[in-house]
Amino acid sequence: MREEVLNSILSELNGTSADIEASAIISTDGLIMSSLLPASMDEDHVGAMSAAMLSLGERIAKELARGELEQVLVKGASGYVIMTSAGSDAVLSVMCKANARLGLIFLDIKRASEAIKPML
């Protein structure tokens, strides 16, 4: 049942914007809890990289006195990867198009993250 609810949250998130291409909920140790990823993306790689980036982001924020980490944003020529905490044990990772309107997407990600927290 929990997996169905998490999938529903991801479906709703992906449906909020045509600019969102994929999303996943990943445990802090890199295991995929739920995902809506294209077949061309390897879930294990997405999970491991997201967990590593979140961990590194948390360390950077702490070491450089930036406060508690809110998001990690990676921008590439083909789009963005946005990672945000979804409670103490998970990360929400979202892949967006290069021309995405990030303000709206950040808001949608925050809502999804808040919906995920009580489920974990």
DRENDO-108350 format. One record per residue (C-alpha): residue number from 1; x, z, y. Coordinates in steps of 0.05 Angstrom, whole numbers, padded with zeros to 5 digits. Example, Ala and Ser with C-alpha at 12.3 -4.5 7.8 and 13.67 -1.06 7.14 Angstrom:
residues 2
+------+--------+--------+--------+
: resi :      x :      z :      y :
+------+--------+--------+--------+
:    1 :  00246 :  00156 : -00090 :
:    2 :  00273 :  00143 : -00021 :
+------+--------+--------+--------+
END
This chain:
residues 120
+------+--------+--------+--------+
: resi :      x :      z :      y :
+------+--------+--------+--------+
:    1 :  00000 :  00000 :  00000 :
:    2 :  00056 :  00017 :  00049 :
:    3 :  00088 : -00051 :  00037 :
:    4 :  00021 : -00085 :  00053 :
:    5 :  00016 : -00047 :  00119 :
:    6 :  00088 : -00064 :  00138 :
:    7 :  00075 : -00137 :  00121 :
:    8 :  00013 : -00135 :  00164 :
:    9 :  00052 : -00107 :  00223 :
:   10 :  00104 : -00162 :  00216 :
:   11 :  00049 : -00216 :  00210 :
:   12 :  00016 : -00190 :  00273 :
:   13 :  00084 : -00188 :  00310 :
:   14 :  00102 : -00259 :  00289 :
:   15 :  00033 : -00283 :  00310 :
:   16 :  00039 : -00255 :  00381 :
:   17 :  00087 : -00310 :  00403 :
:   18 :  00106 : -00379 :  00379 :
:   19 :  00177 : -00361 :  00401 :
:   20 :  00184 : -00310 :  00344 :
:   21 :  00211 : -00346 :  00283 :
:   22 :  00224 : -00289 :  00235 :
:   23 :  00223 : -00213 :  00228 :
:   24 :  00243 : -00159 :  00180 :
:   25 :  00241 : -00084 :  00172 :
:   26 :  00306 : -00059 :  00144 :
:   27 :  00329 :  00010 :  00122 :
:   28 :  00389 :  00038 :  00158 :
:   29 :  00430 :  00026 :  00095 :
:   30 :  00413 : -00049 :  00096 :
:   31 :  00357 : -00055 :  00046 :
:   32 :  00298 : -00100 :  00064 :
:   33 :  00233 : -00060 :  00065 :
:   34 :  00189 : -00118 :  00088 :
:   35 :  00204 : -00187 :  00115 :
:   36 :  00176 : -00252 :  00140 :
:   37 :  00238 : -00294 :  00136 :
:   38 :  00245 : -00369 :  00123 :
:   39 :  00268 : -00388 :  00053 :
:   40 :  00334 : -00411 :  00082 :
:   41 :  00353 : -00340 :  00103 :
:   42 :  00383 : -00294 :  00052 :
:   43 :  00347 : -00226 :  00055 :
:   44 :  00409 : -00188 :  00031 :
:   45 :  00452 : -00218 :  00086 :
:   46 :  00400 : -00205 :  00140 :
:   47 :  00393 : -00133 :  00117 :
:   48 :  00467 : -00119 :  00114 :
:   49 :  00483 : -00151 :  00181 :
:   50 :  00425 : -00118 :  00217 :
:   51 :  00444 : -00049 :  00191 :
:   52 :  00517 : -00060 :  00210 :
:   53 :  00499 : -00084 :  00280 :
:   54 :  00452 : -00026 :  00292 :
:   55 :  00504 :  00024 :  00269 :
:   56 :  00557 : -00008 :  00314 :
:   57 :  00509 : -00010 :  00373 :
:   58 :  00494 :  00064 :  00364 :
:   59 :  00568 :  00080 :  00364 :
:   60 :  00582 :  00038 :  00425 :
:   61 :  00524 :  00069 :  00464 :
:   62 :  00549 :  00139 :  00447 :
:   63 :  00623 :  00126 :  00460 :
:   64 :  00610 :  00091 :  00526 :
:   65 :  00560 :  00145 :  00549 :
:   66 :  00501 :  00097 :  00552 :
:   67 :  00451 :  00145 :  00521 :
:   68 :  00410 :  00134 :  00459 :
:   69 :  00410 :  00062 :  00433 :
:   70 :  00346 :  00024 :  00446 :
:   71 :  00363 : -00047 :  00426 :
:   72 :  00417 : -00094 :  00402 :
:   73 :  00411 : -00165 :  00428 :
:   74 :  00451 : -00223 :  00400 :
:   75 :  00446 : -00289 :  00436 :
:   76 :  00468 : -00353 :  00402 :
:   77 :  00461 : -00426 :  00420 :
:   78 :  00400 : -00432 :  00376 :
:   79 :  00365 : -00367 :  00395 :
:   80 :  00365 : -00292 :  00395 :
:   81 :  00367 : -00235 :  00345 :
:   82 :  00337 : -00171 :  00372 :
:   83 :  00344 : -00107 :  00333 :
:   84 :  00311 : -00041 :  00351 :
:   85 :  00303 :  00025 :  00317 :
:   86 :  00238 :  00036 :  00279 :
:   87 :  00245 :  00110 :  00268 :
:   88 :  00306 :  00146 :  00243 :
:   89 :  00309 :  00108 :  00177 :
:   90 :  00295 :  00036 :  00194 :
:   91 :  00309 : -00022 :  00241 :
:   92 :  00263 : -00078 :  00262 :
:   93 :  00301 : -00144 :  00267 :
:   94 :  00268 : -00204 :  00302 :
:   95 :  00294 : -00275 :  00308 :
:   96 :  00270 : -00316 :  00368 :
:   97 :  00278 : -00386 :  00396 :
:   98 :  00330 : -00400 :  00449 :
:   99 :  00278 : -00411 :  00503 :
:  100 :  00237 : -00349 :  00486 :
:  101 :  00205 : -00307 :  00540 :
:  102 :  00241 : -00243 :  00524 :
:  103 :  00200 : -00196 :  00568 :
:  104 :  00137 : -00207 :  00528 :
:  105 :  00174 : -00206 :  00463 :
:  106 :  00208 : -00139 :  00480 :
:  107 :  00139 : -00110 :  00493 :
:  108 :  00112 : -00137 :  00426 :
:  109 :  00173 : -00110 :  00389 :
:  110 :  00164 : -00041 :  00420 :
:  111 :  00091 : -00040 :  00398 :
:  112 :  00110 : -00062 :  00327 :
:  113 :  00165 : -00010 :  00324 :
:  114 :  00117 :  00045 :  00344 :
:  115 :  00068 :  00022 :  00290 :
:  116 :  00123 :  00023 :  00237 :
:  117 :  00149 :  00093 :  00251 :
:  118 :  00091 :  00132 :  00221 :
:  119 :  00093 :  00088 :  00158 :
:  120 :  00164 :  00110 :  00140 :
+------+--------+--------+--------+
END
